[in-house]
Amino acid sequence: QTFYIQIMSWQTKVARSGTPAGVSIRITLCESREKFLYKGKRIMGHQITETDSIVLSKERAWHGLGTVVHEAMTPYQAMHIAELDWEVEKAPVYALVESDKGTVRVPMEERYCIYRKDNGQLFKTLVTDHYQIMQNKQMFDHIYEVAKTDDNIEVESAFSLRGGRTVGCLVQLASLGLNHGDDVIKQYAYFRLAHDGSGAYQVGGTSIRVVCANTDEYALGKDAFINVRHMGQRINDNARVCSEIQAHLGDLQESAKSYGHKMELALETEWDEAMVAEYFTKVWSKTNGRIDSNPESVNHKRMINTIQTWKDYAYDHPNQEGCRGTAYAAYQAVTQFSSHDVTIRDTGAGAVDARRVSQLEGRGRVIANEAQRVLTTAIC
């Protein structure tokens, strides 16, 4: 399959001597002389287009798209249900140049574009001879290689974004033989493949349930990933790559276990009302700055109301059954508030999306992080 480049405009740069210093050309990729792609179609925040698909384990995503499977999925099952068993290929690129002899098709040496073979979808990025293609199935093969088993690997989500430019698979870390030791926040291994030349093949651990472009971005920005570039022979050396992934996820396992031990210690640590109140006050000061002592001020009243909400969670919420009166209950009260009650501002993406952004990267995450730091200082 051949793709063309339409020269849309050009501008000659002239040096001070008056001689041309170079030519700046604006180009657009197209499949034919008549048809051009990307004519301003609006893509939603999730960036799941009509040519994308997503499968989810047991729970629907905030955007309501995709297929929900209520039984545990293996990687290959998820790949087929999400219809990710397509391949990509490189195609040569030509420029349509207007000359005195008319329109001339000129090949661009060592420049290629990438496209989906199942539907001809063109990814608007040029790559060189050195760019190495990696197929979706190779990524799913890696999951089995890392787990060293064909059984009991549980996939949380598998999807493509932006028309197939990004393909991802989220796997429960414990099902890879890496027990995260934490029953509060799930830990996942996220396998991510970029097909458009914009990034490397990436694998890392995350506590974020990746189900869209937003959560994809937050996971990559927050957590540590290994990067395998689409250059050289490394990306096709499956044994080497899988060994690096195993080592990386093993380090994450130790970090997650440490967190789990802290939560177990918090469950064993009894706190009276005065100690709980002191903990809440410290968390408030860490997330809001200096405590306003004026009982008539707005900030003081907000502090009193928020701390009372935390107390209600700690002592009266059904989720605290079995752990009331412990440091863990106090911590859970703050994280429950940060996930569901913290005030957020809808910036236009919708209330549900705004709430998710707050939990992952905004005010809600700041409060939850400080709550954990204060807890660790108090009990360790």
C-alpha positions in Angstrom: 0.0 0.0 0.0 1.3 3.4 -1.0 0.7 6.7 0.8 1.4 10.2 -0.6 2.4 13.6 0.8 0.6 16.7 -0.3 2.8 19.8 -0.2 0.4 22.4 1.3 2.6 25.5 1.5 6.3 26.5 1.4 8.4 29.4 2.4 12.0 30.2 1.3 14.2 31.5 4.0 16.7 34.1 2.8 20.0 34.7 4.6 21.4 38.3 5.1 23.6 37.8 2.0 20.5 37.4 -0.1 21.1 33.7 -0.9 18.5 31.1 0.0 19.2 29.5 3.4 16.6 26.7 3.3 13.0 25.9 2.5 10.3 25.3 5.1 7.6 23.0 3.8 4.3 22.1 5.4 3.0 18.6 4.4 0.0 16.4 5.0 -0.2 12.6 4.6 -3.0 11.2 2.5 -4.0 7.9 1.0 -4.7 9.3 -2.5 -4.7 12.6 -4.3 -8.3 13.2 -3.4 -8.7 11.9 0.1 -7.1 13.4 3.2 -7.2 12.2 6.7 -7.9 14.0 10.0 -10.3 16.7 8.9 -11.0 18.0 12.3 -13.1 15.2 13.8 -13.4 15.8 17.5 -12.1 13.1 19.8 -13.4 12.8 23.3 -11.2 12.8 26.4 -11.1 9.0 26.5 -9.8 9.0 22.8 -11.5 5.8 22.0 -12.6 6.2 18.4 -14.9 4.2 16.1 -12.0 2.0 15.0 -10.9 1.3 18.6 -12.2 -1.3 21.1 -11.8 -2.1 24.8 -12.6 -5.1 27.0 -12.9 -4.8 30.8 -13.0 -7.2 33.7 -16.2 -7.2 35.7 -16.6 -3.4 36.1 -17.6 -0.9 33.5 -15.3 2.2 32.9 -16.4 5.7 33.6 -17.0 6.4 29.8 -19.4 3.5 29.5 -17.7 2.1 26.4 -16.5 -1.4 25.6 -17.3 -5.0 26.6 -17.5 -6.1 30.2 -16.6 -9.7 30.9 -17.6 -11.1 34.3 -15.2 -14.0 34.2 -11.4 -13.7 34.5 -9.7 -13.2 31.1 -6.4 -14.6 30.0 -4.2 -12.3 27.8 -5.1 -14.1 24.6 -8.8 -14.1 25.4 -8.6 -10.4 26.1 -6.7 -9.8 22.8 -9.4 -11.6 20.8 -12.4 -10.1 22.6 -11.0 -6.6 22.2 -10.3 -7.3 18.6 -6.6 -6.5 18.9 -5.3 -9.3 16.7 -4.5 -6.9 13.8 -1.0 -6.0 12.6 0.8 -2.9 11.5 3.2 -2.4 8.6 5.5 0.2 7.1 4.7 1.8 3.7 7.0 3.9 1.5 6.2 7.6 1.3 6.0 9.8 -1.8 5.7 13.5 -2.2 3.4 15.0 -4.9 5.5 17.9 -6.2 4.1 20.6 -8.6 6.8 21.2 -11.3 6.9 22.7 -14.8 6.1 19.2 -16.1 3.0 19.0 -13.9 2.5 16.9 -10.7 5.4 14.6 -10.1 5.5 11.7 -7.6 8.9 11.8 -5.8 9.9 9.1 -3.3 11.2 10.2 0.0 14.2 8.1 0.7 14.4 6.2 4.0 11.0 7.6 5.1 8.0 5.4 5.9 4.6 5.8 7.5 2.9 3.1 9.6 -0.6 1.8 8.9 -3.0 -0.8 10.2 -3.3 -3.7 7.8 -6.9 -4.6 8.8 -8.5 -1.3 7.8 -5.7 0.8 6.2 -5.7 3.3 9.1 -2.8 5.6 8.6 -0.7 6.9 11.5 0.4 10.4 10.8 4.1 10.0 11.7 7.1 9.4 9.5 9.8 6.8 10.6 13.1 5.7 9.2 14.6 2.4 8.0 15.8 1.8 11.5 12.3 1.7 13.0 11.4 -1.8 14.1 7.8 -2.9 14.0 6.4 -4.7 17.0 3.0 -6.4 16.7 0.2 -6.6 19.2 0.6 -10.3 19.6 4.2 -9.9 20.6 3.2 -7.8 23.5 0.6 -10.4 24.7 3.2 -13.1 24.2 5.5 -11.2 26.6 2.8 -11.3 29.3 2.9 -15.1 29.3 6.7 -15.1 29.2 6.9 -12.8 32.2 4.4 -14.9 34.1 6.2 -18.1 33.1 2.8 -19.8 33.0 -0.2 -20.2 30.7 -2.7 -20.3 33.6 -4.3 -17.9 36.0 -3.1 -14.7 34.4 -6.0 -12.2 35.0 -6.4 -9.2 32.7 -8.1 -6.1 34.0 -8.4 -4.3 30.7 -7.2 -4.5 27.1 -7.8 -1.8 24.5 -6.6 0.4 21.7 -6.7 4.2 21.7 -6.6 6.9 19.0 -7.5 4.6 16.2 -4.9 2.0 17.2 -1.9 4.3 17.7 -1.7 3.0 21.3 -2.5 -0.5 22.5 -2.5 -1.5 26.1 -3.1 -4.4 28.4 -3.5 -4.1 32.2 -2.8 -7.3 34.2 -3.3 -7.9 37.9 0.2 -8.1 39.4 -0.5 -11.0 41.7 -1.6 -13.1 38.7 1.9 -12.7 37.3 3.3 -14.5 40.4 4.1 -11.2 42.1 1.9 -10.9 45.2 1.4 -7.2 45.9 0.5 -7.8 49.6 -2.1 -5.0 49.6 -5.8 -5.5 49.8 -6.6 -1.7 49.8 -5.2 -0.6 46.4 -4.9 -3.1 43.5 -1.6 -3.2 41.8 -1.3 -3.9 38.1 1.4 -4.5 35.4 0.7 -2.2 32.5 2.0 -3.3 29.0 1.8 -0.4 26.5 2.7 -0.4 22.8 2.8 2.8 20.6 2.4 2.1 16.9 2.7 5.6 15.5 6.4 6.3 16.2 5.5 8.6 19.1 7.0 6.5 21.9 8.6 3.3 23.0 7.2 -0.1 24.1 6.6 0.5 27.8 6.0 -1.8 30.8 5.5 -0.8 34.4 3.5 -1.2 37.6 0.6 1.0 38.5 -2.3 1.2 40.9 -4.3 3.1 38.3 -7.0 1.2 36.4 -6.1 2.2 32.9 -9.3 2.3 30.7 -8.8 5.4 28.5 -6.3 8.1 27.3 -6.7 10.1 30.5 -5.8 7.2 32.8 -3.1 6.1 30.4 -1.5 9.5 30.7 -1.8 9.5 34.5 -0.2 6.1 34.9 2.7 7.0 32.7 3.3 10.3 34.4 3.0 8.9 37.9 4.7 5.5 37.9 8.1 4.0 36.8 8.2 2.2 33.5 10.9 0.6 31.4 11.2 1.8 27.9 12.2 -0.3 24.9 12.7 1.8 21.8 11.6 0.7 18.3 15.3 0.8 17.2 18.0 -1.8 16.9 17.6 -5.5 17.8 16.6 -5.2 21.4 12.8 -4.8 20.8 12.8 -8.2 19.0 15.0 -10.0 21.5 12.1 -11.4 23.5 14.2 -13.2 26.1 16.1 -10.1 27.0 13.1 -7.8 27.1 11.1 -10.2 29.2 14.0 -10.6 31.7 14.2 -6.8 32.0 10.4 -6.7 32.6 10.6 -9.4 35.3 13.4 -7.6 37.1 11.5 -4.3 37.0 8.2 -5.7 38.3 10.1 -7.6 41.0 11.4 -4.2 42.3 7.8 -2.9 42.3 6.7 -6.0 44.2 9.1 -5.2 47.1 7.8 -1.6 47.2 4.2 -2.8 47.2 4.9 -5.4 50.0 6.4 -2.6 52.1 3.2 -0.6 51.7 1.2 -3.7 52.6 3.2 -4.2 55.8 2.5 -0.6 56.8 -1.2 -1.1 56.4 -1.0 -4.3 58.5 0.8 -2.3 61.2 -1.9 0.4 61.0 -4.5 -2.2 61.5 -2.7 -3.5 64.7 -2.2 0.1 66.1 -5.0 1.2 68.4 -5.8 4.9 68.5 -8.1 6.7 70.9 -10.2 9.7 69.9 -7.5 12.2 70.8 -4.9 10.5 68.7 -7.4 10.3 65.7 -8.1 14.0 66.1 -4.4 14.8 66.2 -3.9 12.7 63.0 -6.7 14.5 61.2 -5.4 17.9 62.2 -1.9 17.1 60.9 -3.3 15.9 57.6 -5.3 19.1 57.3 -2.3 21.3 57.9 -0.2 19.4 55.4 -2.8 19.8 52.7 -4.0 23.3 53.5 -1.1 25.1 55.1 -1.2 27.0 58.3 -4.2 26.4 60.5 -6.4 29.4 60.9 -7.1 29.9 64.7 -9.9 32.5 64.1 -13.2 30.5 64.8 -15.2 33.0 62.7 -13.0 32.6 59.5 -14.2 30.6 56.5 -11.0 28.5 56.5 -11.4 27.6 60.2 -15.1 26.6 59.7 -14.1 24.5 56.6 -11.4 22.7 58.6 -13.9 21.9 61.4 -16.5 20.6 59.0 -13.9 18.5 57.1 -12.4 16.9 60.2 -15.9 16.2 61.5 -16.6 14.4 58.1 -13.5 12.4 58.6 -14.5 11.4 62.1 -17.9 10.3 60.9 -16.2 8.1 58.3 -13.8 6.7 60.9 -16.4 5.7 63.4 -19.7 5.3 61.5 -19.0 4.2 57.9 -19.9 0.5 57.2 -16.5 0.0 55.6 -14.8 0.4 59.0 -16.4 -2.7 60.4 -13.7 -4.7 62.1 -11.1 -1.9 62.2 -12.7 1.0 64.1 -10.5 2.5 66.7 -7.3 1.8 64.7 -4.8 4.0 62.8 -6.0 2.2 59.7 -9.6 3.4 60.2 -8.4 7.0 60.5 -6.4 6.7 57.3 -9.3 5.0 55.5 -11.6 7.8 56.5 -9.3 10.4 54.8 -8.8 8.3 51.6 -12.6 7.7 51.4 -13.2 11.4 51.6 -10.5 12.2 49.0 -12.1 9.7 46.6 -15.7 10.7 47.0 -16.3 13.9 48.8 -13.5 16.3 48.1 -14.7 19.4 46.2 -13.7 19.4 42.6 -14.2 21.7 39.6 -15.7 20.4 36.4 -13.5 21.8 33.6 -15.8 20.7 30.8 -15.0 17.0 30.6 -18.0 16.0 32.7 -18.5 15.4 36.4 -17.5 11.8 36.3 -14.3 12.5 34.4 -13.5 15.4 36.7 -13.9 13.2 39.7 -11.5 10.6 38.2 -9.0 13.3 37.4 -9.2 14.5 41.0 -8.6 11.0 42.4 -5.6 10.3 40.1 -3.8 13.6 39.8 -5.7 16.5 41.5 -6.8 17.5 44.9 -8.0 14.0 45.9 -4.6 12.5 45.2 -2.8 15.2 47.2 -4.9 14.5 50.2 -4.5 10.7 49.9 -0.7 11.0 49.6 -0.3 13.3 52.6 -2.6 11.0 54.6 -0.3 8.1 53.9 2.9 10.1 54.8 1.4 11.3 58.1 0.3 7.8 58.9 3.7 6.3 58.2 5.4 8.9 60.4 3.0 8.2 63.2 3.2 4.4 63.3 6.7 3.6 62.1 
